[in-house]
Amino acid sequence: MTAEADFGQFRAQFPTTETIAYFNSGSYGLLGNGVRAAMEAYLADRIAKGADWGAWVALEDAVRQRMATLLGAHMHEVAVTASASAGINAVASSVDFSARHKAVVSNYEFPTSAQIWHAQEKRGAEVVHVAEAEDRTIPLAHFDAAIDQDTAIVALSHVCYRHGGKLPAGQIREIARIAHERGALVILDCYQSIGTEPIDVRALGVDFCVGGMLKYLLGSAGSGFLWVRDALTSALAPSTSGWFAQADTNAMDIFAHDPSPSARRFQGGTPPVPSLYAAKAGLDLILDLGVDAIEGRVRMLTRLALDRLAQADIAVATPDDDALRGPMIAIPARDDDALVTGLIAQNIVTSSRDGNIRAGFHAYNDKADVERLVEALARSGQCFGRRELVG
Ligand SMILES: Cc1ncc(COP(=O)(O)O)c(C=O)c1O
């Protein structure tokens, strides 16, 4: 396979790349031609048919199937949601805090995850935060110390949305082992990695995995997923529910609640139909190119970016070790918002968080994008030298 030629073809499906060096896939992936066509097909179907519920329910299952493939899971273990938050909320609603009252939450969670667990305080939860060490990693020992016999759930992020640091698979497995040994469940947020590397939920040993389709999965806002380990589903009864969470969505029974035996019990109401058109098309782009190929491409690009930033004496906040980072590199800036604005004026799109600018790399980026970014950063006067005191 001529990988470069294939990636060139892939890039050509994203017209934005013609003018913009786009590094904001960790916020919202670029719109591919296939995804645009799918969204237009939704509008055409609406005009032509009015409503096409049969096709829409089949579409939801097509998205479920593709997500299962990406996660190394069964279709019946996947709930299709409208956001990652919806999935986490459904899981939280199924946790009985009277039996075990602690939610152990890493300090590298996206706010939504921490906030949802804090929202359970009125249901008796106590949130225990797991802090990072000086080297910005969260050592296994910190999780080991926080998880005890009172822990109901442990919330982890695969790749931290702030600086791109990654919990390696071995550490996730070990945290899950410790949690299970002590009777706790583990929920993994893989939103900042899914689509850029293979994720095998079973091999990771976690109980839930959550994310959404609008970033590296190239879909649109309004789509998310929740994977639930099948052996667990029947033991969990989310108190968030709805007709699409019932065993029979056509039951129309107002006198009973009969949750689906599958992970669909973690869903609620009408599926996010327009977003599912985009989600399926985005997932097809990812699956057609192949996650292994994307992982190689993204690793090559982030490696190149780190090496070029080092040559330009620009400090980064992301681990240099290929095994300890996801698709995003964070670069501390004197004024991160001003830097993002300055880059946009040069058709280079990044985002800012926590005093860093974030550059997320996808398979549609190329080496020329990396050069544009590094040169613009070097010119900006906003970055810190590698020996300067940062943060
Ligand atoms: C790691 C991570 N988790 C969760 C979310 C929030 O997802 P949603 O808005 O679909 O609930 C984001 C969004 O940026 C994220 O990066």
The ligand as a Gaussian input file, in Angstrom:
#p B3LYP/6-31G(d) Opt

LIG

0 1
 C      -12.581000      13.983000      26.972000
 C      -13.951000      14.568000      26.788000
 N      -14.979000      14.056000      27.463000
 C      -16.226000      14.574000      27.357000
 C      -16.469000      15.659000      26.550000
 C      -17.852000      16.235000      26.511000
 O      -18.635000      15.547000      25.609000
 P      -20.183000      15.899000      25.410000
 O      -20.276000      17.361000      25.153000
 O      -20.577000      15.051000      24.241000
 O      -20.888000      15.501000      26.648000
 C      -15.428000      16.217000      25.804000
 C      -15.688000      17.361000      24.907000
 O      -14.818000      18.069000      24.491000
 C      -14.130000      15.660000      25.942000
 O      -13.091000      16.174000      25.275000

